[in-house]
Amino acid sequence: MATVLLLRHGRTTANAGGTLAGRQPVELDDTGREQAKRVGERLRELPLSAVVTSPLIRCRQTLELALPGVSPRVDDALIECGYGDWEGRPLQELAKEPLWPVVQQHPSAAVFPNGEAMAAMSARAVAAMRFWDAAVTAEHGPDALWLACSHGDVIKAIVADAMGLHLDQFQRLVADPASVSVIRYTPTRPFLVRLNDTADLAGLVPPGKTASSDAVVGGGAGA
């Protein structure tokens, strides 16, 4: 089976401002554009057989900067989780909502008001991975590399599935802006080859404040 590189879009104005973008048409900020260019330098060294993307503009902008001249195929199944009434609101405000502890501790039970269930998001994203991986393998062979550009929680859900983790464990994972996570699917099991790879160790420096136990819904702005 082929190997997929999961690319999260670069930092957005919503990430920088601490709000939950969801499916709103937020765009990359200056940092996000630089992140996209830098990750592109690494990606252009690879013989990518296919590129697939979420339809949201932040993913399309990331690919335009990272892989200029490439025409990705758009798949609605890779779109961000539908956060419904939570979209556009500050994360600090959302942390006071009764649903917040459910999202943190039992995301498989979380259904966003006027939005999507996290379990539904996971199911359609994982199904998209299996579909595209089989299609790329059939067309280009088992040694093919392909890329999917998507969103923080979507990528975390795909990685959790590959690791055999219940969705309730996916908040233990991190997918920073412009990071690359790599999964190699096989007939028996998937292998997680890379996770949250940005090739930047500066983000490991302690921030000088006590880290929260809560995961950042939507993926956050990164280090």
KOLVEX-245406 format. One record per residue (C-alpha): residue in one letter; x, y, z. Coordinates in steps of 0.001 Angstrom, whole numbers, plus 524288, in hexadecimal, padded with zeros to 5 digits. Layout:
REM residues N
ATOM   residuo      c1      c2      c3
ATOM         a       X       Y       Z
...
REM end
This chain:
REM residues 223
ATOM   residuo      c1      c2      c3
ATOM         m   80000   80000   80000
ATOM         a   80425   80E1B   7FDEF
ATOM         t   8093B   8179D   8082B
ATOM         v   801C3   8240A   80B88
ATOM         l   80770   830C5   8108D
ATOM         l   7FD60   8380C   818B7
ATOM         l   8001C   8469E   817E1
ATOM         r   7F927   85010   820C3
ATOM         h   7F703   85D8E   81B02
ATOM         g   7FF96   868DC   81F7A
ATOM         r   7FBFB   871E7   82AA8
ATOM         t   7EFE8   87A22   8285C
ATOM         t   7EADB   88715   82D75
ATOM         a   7E163   87F4B   835F1
ATOM         n   7EC6B   876F2   83B98
ATOM         a   7F422   88332   83EC9
ATOM         g   7E83D   889C1   844D5
ATOM         g   7E459   87E0E   84D27
ATOM         t   7D731   87BA6   846B8
ATOM         l   7D164   86F1D   84144
ATOM         a   7D0BE   870A6   83289
ATOM         g   7C938   86468   82F49
ATOM         r   7C457   86549   8215A
ATOM         q   7C521   87402   82074
ATOM         p   7CD4E   8794C   81500
ATOM         v   7D8B7   87DF0   81D49
ATOM         e   7E5A5   87F9F   8163C
ATOM         l   7F3E5   87D9F   8198E
ATOM         d   7FACD   8888A   820E5
ATOM         d   808C2   88CC3   81DE5
ATOM         t   80E5B   88204   8268A
ATOM         g   805C1   877E8   82006
ATOM         r   80A27   87BF9   8128C
ATOM         e   81862   87AB3   81695
ATOM         q   81585   86D67   81C90
ATOM         a   80F5E   868E9   80FD9
ATOM         k   81B27   86D4C   807FC
ATOM         r   8248B   86663   8113F
ATOM         v   81D42   85988   8113D
ATOM         g   81C89   85A84   80289
ATOM         e   82B55   85A36   801C6
ATOM         r   82AD5   84CCA   8080F
ATOM         l   81F1F   847B9   80088
ATOM         r   82463   84B62   7F328
ATOM         e   82F66   841B1   7F52D
ATOM         l   8258B   8368C   7F524
ATOM         p   81F6C   82FA5   7E962
ATOM         l   81157   831FE   7ED43
ATOM         s   807EE   82A0D   7E511
ATOM         a   7FBC1   83156   7E971
ATOM         v   7F7C7   83D0E   7F1A8
ATOM         v   7EA5F   83DF0   7F7FA
ATOM         t   7E520   8491D   8002A
ATOM         s   7DA2E   84DF5   808AD
ATOM         p   7D1F9   857F4   80154
ATOM         l   7D484   862C5   80B51
ATOM         i   7DCA8   86E42   806B2
ATOM         r   7E72C   86CDD   81120
ATOM         c   7EABB   85F73   80BE8
ATOM         r   7EA6C   863E3   7FDC8
ATOM         q   7F2FF   86FA8   80113
ATOM         t   7FCA1   866C2   80801
ATOM         l   7FDEE   85E1C   7FC0B
ATOM         e   7FEF1   8699A   7F2B1
ATOM         l   80AC2   86E62   7FA52
ATOM         a   810A0   86121   7FD6B
ATOM         l   80EA8   85A97   7F042
ATOM         p   80CBA   8651F   7E5EF
ATOM         g   8080B   85FD0   7D910
ATOM         v   801A6   853DD   7DF1E
ATOM         s   7F2F3   8526F   7DD4E
ATOM         p   7EDDD   84B06   7E921
ATOM         r   7E187   8430B   7E8FD
ATOM         v   7D766   8483A   7F286
ATOM         d   7D072   83EE4   7FBB6
ATOM         d   7C5B1   84401   8048B
ATOM         a   7C824   8387F   80DB5
ATOM         l   7D4CC   83F2E   811FD
ATOM         i   7CDE5   84BAD   81645
ATOM         e   7CF30   85092   8243E
ATOM         c   7C610   84B4A   82EA7
ATOM         g   7B907   85257   82E7A
ATOM         y   7B992   8598E   83B6E
ATOM         g   7AC4F   85FE2   8392F
ATOM         d   7A93F   86A90   84309
ATOM         w   7B72B   869F1   8483F
ATOM         e   7BD06   86F44   83BB9
ATOM         g   7C30E   87CCC   83C77
ATOM         r   7C2EB   87D3E   84B52
ATOM         p   7CEFC   87F0D   8540D
ATOM         l   7D48B   87263   8595B
ATOM         q   7D56F   8784C   86701
ATOM         e   7C6C8   87A91   86687
ATOM         l   7C3F9   86CFB   8613A
ATOM         a   7CBC4   866E9   86C65
ATOM         k   7C0BB   86B35   8757F
ATOM         e   7B64A   863F4   86DD3
ATOM         p   7B08F   85767   873C0
ATOM         l   7B449   85026   86749
ATOM         w   7C2BD   85378   868CE
ATOM         p   7C602   8487B   87291
ATOM         v   7BF24   83ED7   86992
ATOM         v   7C767   84353   85E0D
ATOM         q   7D38D   841D5   86666
ATOM         q   7D0BF   834ED   86D2A
ATOM         h   7C685   82DCF   864D9
ATOM         p   7C707   833B3   85738
ATOM         s   7C045   827BA   8519F
ATOM         a   7B3FF   82C8F   85893
ATOM         a   7B56F   83AD5   854A7
ATOM         v   7AB52   8408E   84B79
ATOM         f   7ACAC   84F14   848C2
ATOM         p   7A00A   8570C   8494A
ATOM         n   79B2C   858EA   83B55
ATOM         g   7A7A4   85233   83700
ATOM         e   7AE0A   844F6   8356C
ATOM         a   7B113   839BA   83E8B
ATOM         m   7BFA3   8378B   8405E
ATOM         a   7BD5E   82915   83DF7
ATOM         a   7B73E   82C5B   830CB
ATOM         m   7C2D9   83509   82D6B
ATOM         s   7CC20   829ED   8309B
ATOM         a   7C472   81FDF   828CD
ATOM         r   7C3AF   827D7   81C4E
ATOM         a   7D1FF   82C10   81D11
ATOM         v   7D6FD   81E34   81F3B
ATOM         a   7CE4C   81944   8143F
ATOM         a   7D41B   823A9   80B45
ATOM         m   7E1DC   81F34   80EBC
ATOM         r   7DEAA   81123   80B72
ATOM         f   7D827   81506   7FEAF
ATOM         w   7E334   81DAD   7F9D0
ATOM         d   7EDDC   81484   7FE65
ATOM         a   7E7B4   80941   7F6F5
ATOM         a   7E5F1   811CD   7EAE0
ATOM         v   7F3FC   816B9   7EB1D
ATOM         t   7F925   808F6   7ED4E
ATOM         a   7F122   803AB   7E203
ATOM         e   7F5E2   80E53   7D8C9
ATOM         h   803F5   8105C   7DD28
ATOM         g   807C6   80420   7E4A9
ATOM         p   80A6E   800B0   7F2E4
ATOM         d   81691   8093D   7F3E2
ATOM         a   80F52   815BC   7F04D
ATOM         l   80F31   821D5   7F8DF
ATOM         w   8036F   82AC2   7F962
ATOM         l   7FF93   8369A   8015C
ATOM         a   7F303   83AD1   8080B
ATOM         c   7F1A4   848B4   80D54
ATOM         s   7E7BF   84A0F   81837
ATOM         h   7E54D   84F23   825FD
ATOM         g   7EA35   84C97   833C0
ATOM         d   7DF2C   84490   83975
ATOM         v   7DD0E   83D50   82CAD
ATOM         i   7EB58   83961   82BEA
ATOM         k   7EB81   83564   83A36
ATOM         a   7DFA7   82CBC   837F1
ATOM         i   7E626   82630   82C36
ATOM         v   7F2B0   823EB   833DD
ATOM         a   7EB37   81E84   83F86
ATOM         d   7E47E   814BC   836A4
ATOM         a   7F186   810BC   830CA
ATOM         m   7F6F8   80E6C   83E6A
ATOM         g   7EB4A   8064A   84282
ATOM         l   7E727   81075   84C77
ATOM         h   7D92D   812F3   8506D
ATOM         l   7D4B0   82090   84C78
ATOM         d   7D425   8240A   85AF4
ATOM         q   7E312   82377   85ACC
ATOM         f   7E537   82C60   84F1D
ATOM         q   7E6C5   838A5   85773
ATOM         r   7F3E2   8330D   85BB5
ATOM         l   7F908   835C8   84E07
ATOM         v   7FE14   8429D   84859
ATOM         a   7FD85   847A6   83A5F
ATOM         d   803AF   85521   8399F
ATOM         p   801DA   85E73   82E2A
ATOM         a   80985   85A3F   82216
ATOM         s   80D91   84D96   828C7
ATOM         v   80EBA   840BC   8218D
ATOM         s   80A25   833B1   826E6
ATOM         v   80CAA   82789   81EC8
ATOM         i   8051C   81AC2   81E49
ATOM         r   8086F   80ED0   81654
ATOM         y   7FCB0   80603   8147B
ATOM         t   7FEA1   7F763   81262
ATOM         p   7F526   7EBFD   810AB
ATOM         t   7F727   7E853   81EF9
ATOM         r   7F88F   7F530   8263B
ATOM         p   7FC60   80378   8249C
ATOM         f   809B1   8083A   8291A
ATOM         l   80B7F   815D8   82EBE
ATOM         v   81855   81A61   828B0
ATOM         r   81892   828A8   82CFD
ATOM         l   81051   830DD   83632
ATOM         n   80F4F   83FB3   836B7
ATOM         d   81C3D   84154   82F90
ATOM         t   81FDF   84F8B   82D7F
ATOM         a   82EB1   84DB2   82DB6
ATOM         d   82EF1   858F3   83767
ATOM         l   833E2   85617   8451A
ATOM         a   83216   8641E   849BE
ATOM         g   82419   860F1   84D59
ATOM         l   82903   857A3   857DE
ATOM         v   82E2C   862D1   86043
ATOM         p   82554   863FC   86C4C
ATOM         p   81C0D   86F85   86AAB
ATOM         g   81E7A   874D4   87852
ATOM         k   810D4   871BF   87D34
ATOM         t   809EF   865C0   88259
ATOM         a   804DB   85D75   87729
ATOM         s   7F651   85A5F   876F7
ATOM         s   7F15B   84C6D   876FF
ATOM         d   7E6D2   8502E   86D25
ATOM         a   7E8F3   84DAE   85EB2
ATOM         v   7E6DF   85922   855A1
ATOM         v   7DA46   856C7   84E38
ATOM         g   7DCAC   858C1   83FC7
ATOM         g   7EB4C   856AF   8412D
ATOM         g   7EFBF   86402   845F9
ATOM         a   7FA87   86D12   8414A
ATOM         g   8060F   8645E   8447B
ATOM         a   8121C   867CE   84C35
REM end
